[in-house]
Amino acid sequence: MTAAAPRPTRSALGPTEIVTRLTQLNAGQVPGWRLIDGALEKTFGFPDFHRTMGFANAVAFIANAADHHPDLQLSYGHCTVRFVTHDVQGITVSDFSCAAQVDALLD
């Protein structure tokens, strides 16, 4: 068995960079990301549970590919996605990258 590749060193972004990147992220086709309790969070709405679960599974695919897993909250017609980098206790470039990929699911 081979050892897993080491993760790149991540560091938390400062407040100014977070606001700048959040503004850029929300300038896209699907705005709505917010800073909530130190994390990037957005709620996506769907017409039924089947589509909500399809979206959640697509988010899981993105998360696994990036090895960066969000917190998800699911209900019948909604999925809330929450990104924060726990090991640095802050928001990183990885959080913004994954958030943009999640938005791209709906383009």
C-alpha positions as CSV (number, residue, x, y, z in Angstrom):
1,M,0.0,0.0,0.0
2,T,1.3,3.5,-0.9
3,A,1.1,6.4,1.4
4,A,-1.4,9.1,0.6
5,A,0.0,12.3,-0.9
6,P,0.5,15.0,1.7
7,R,-2.1,17.7,1.7
8,P,-0.9,21.1,0.6
9,T,-0.5,23.5,3.5
10,R,-3.6,25.6,4.0
11,S,-4.0,28.8,5.9
12,A,-7.0,30.8,6.9
13,L,-7.7,33.9,4.8
14,G,-7.8,37.3,6.4
15,P,-11.1,39.3,6.7
16,T,-10.4,41.6,3.7
17,E,-9.5,38.7,1.4
18,I,-12.6,36.8,2.5
19,V,-14.9,39.7,1.7
20,T,-13.1,40.2,-1.7
21,R,-13.5,36.6,-2.6
22,L,-17.1,36.4,-1.4
23,T,-18.0,39.4,-3.6
24,Q,-16.3,37.7,-6.6
25,L,-18.1,34.4,-5.8
26,N,-21.5,36.1,-5.6
27,A,-20.9,38.0,-8.8
28,G,-21.6,34.8,-10.7
29,Q,-24.8,33.5,-12.1
30,V,-25.9,32.0,-8.7
31,P,-25.3,34.5,-5.9
32,G,-26.3,33.7,-2.3
33,W,-23.1,32.7,-0.4
34,R,-23.0,34.3,3.0
35,L,-20.6,34.4,5.9
36,I,-22.3,32.6,8.8
37,D,-20.5,32.0,12.1
38,G,-17.1,31.8,10.4
39,A,-18.1,29.7,7.4
40,L,-19.3,30.1,3.8
41,E,-22.9,29.0,3.7
42,K,-25.6,28.9,1.0
43,T,-29.1,27.3,0.8
44,F,-30.2,25.8,-2.5
45,G,-33.9,25.2,-3.3
46,F,-35.3,22.4,-5.4
47,P,-38.9,21.4,-6.4
48,D,-38.7,17.9,-4.8
49,F,-36.7,15.6,-2.6
50,H,-35.4,13.6,-5.6
51,R,-33.7,16.7,-7.0
52,T,-32.4,17.8,-3.6
53,M,-30.7,14.4,-3.1
54,G,-29.3,14.4,-6.6
55,F,-27.7,17.8,-5.9
56,A,-26.4,16.5,-2.5
57,N,-24.8,13.6,-4.2
58,A,-23.2,15.8,-6.8
59,V,-21.8,18.0,-4.0
60,A,-20.4,14.8,-2.4
61,F,-18.6,14.0,-5.6
62,I,-17.0,17.4,-5.7
63,A,-16.1,17.2,-2.1
64,N,-14.5,13.8,-2.4
65,A,-12.5,14.8,-5.5
66,A,-11.2,17.9,-3.6
67,D,-10.8,16.0,-0.3
68,H,-12.6,18.9,1.3
69,H,-15.9,18.0,2.8
70,P,-18.7,20.5,3.6
71,D,-21.4,20.2,6.2
72,L,-24.8,19.5,4.5
73,Q,-28.2,20.0,5.9
74,L,-31.0,18.4,3.8
75,S,-34.7,18.7,3.8
76,Y,-37.5,18.0,1.3
77,G,-36.7,20.9,-1.1
78,H,-33.6,22.5,0.3
79,C,-29.9,21.7,0.8
80,T,-27.7,24.0,2.8
81,V,-24.0,23.7,2.0
82,R,-21.5,25.0,4.6
83,F,-17.7,25.2,3.9
84,V,-15.0,25.9,6.5
85,T,-11.6,24.4,6.9
86,H,-11.7,22.9,10.3
87,D,-7.9,22.2,10.6
88,V,-7.1,25.9,10.3
89,Q,-10.3,27.1,12.0
90,G,-11.1,29.5,9.2
91,I,-12.0,30.0,5.6
92,T,-9.4,29.0,3.0
93,V,-9.0,29.2,-0.8
94,S,-10.2,25.5,-0.8
95,D,-13.5,26.6,0.6
96,F,-14.0,29.2,-2.1
97,S,-12.9,26.8,-4.8
98,C,-15.4,24.2,-3.7
99,A,-18.2,26.7,-3.4
100,A,-17.6,27.8,-7.0
101,Q,-17.7,24.2,-8.1
102,V,-21.0,23.7,-6.3
103,D,-22.5,26.8,-8.0
104,A,-21.4,25.4,-11.3
105,L,-23.6,22.4,-10.8
106,L,-26.6,24.7,-11.5
107,D,-25.2,26.5,-14.5
